[in-house]
């Protein structure tokens, strides 16, 4: 088995997206980040990754992404896999970041869609394919793409249909995708065509994950706030106990998280990490909304009322 095949087979089951935490002066809270990834390692999480939305890569520099990668790698070592992500910048920046990820000890990297692809919807997929190929030519780290819909497509059409994935699979270091399309038929087609060649990370939609949980190299975003809950879902799926999985999802939907409507969901996440004792503040960089003291206290109080979703708050 080649190193690329090995890492492909290790990216499976539960994947947790990693937040980027900020201090009062809007610098990155590396101490909070280290506490958070240590907690996940101690609670059985096996894979963490940066994602463009959840990790707020729009609001950090390439240098900060590199620094975050060093913090995580130095904190957890080989206790879990950490997959960083490029920022969607120039091809030179993407190549430079991937090379630095490898030096930091990361086992693989996402090559995120660059901004110029989004500005040309008719050629978006073709441009993204070329971008990944160019990164691969000058790097050796295993690479994953992010499968997004073509801007403005109705019904949704993937930028990376099976034909383009086939081209990417000509690159030995291309090992998989993050599936942000949420089209069941599209993912099933990829599983059928690339069953043992590709790892596919889904968007955390367990009502769909039921359909392909037992297929090779499949994983799903889950366990952001409570990794044990995600592990329990996976155990139930292993046992083909789909009814209990659906009950768990129904319970979650029946317990809405009451928050101020004007508070952006990513700022809410920041407050949650603050309430769990990881973050030093509940601030985000603009233009993301930051919580007021009253909103932060309301969110922390809600956490105390929802032990199914969150760990007990002792702060």
Buried (B, 14 or more C-beta within 10 A) or exposed (E): EEBBBEBBBBBBBBBBBBBBBBBEEEEBBBBBBBBBBBBBBEBEBBBBBBBBEBBBBEBBEBEBBBBBBBBBBEBBEEBBBBBBBBBBBBBEBBBBBBBBBBEBBBBBBBBBBBEBBBEEBEBBBEBBBEBBBBBBEEBEBBBBBBBBBBBEEEEEBBBBBEEBBEEBBEBEBBBBBBBBBBBBEBBBBBBEBBEEBBBBBBBBBBEBBBBBBEBBBBBBBBBBBBBEBBBBBBEBBEEEEBEBBBEBBEEBEEEEBEBBEEBBEBBBBBBBBBBBBBBBBBBBBEEBBBBEEEBBEBBBEBBEEBEEBBBEBEE
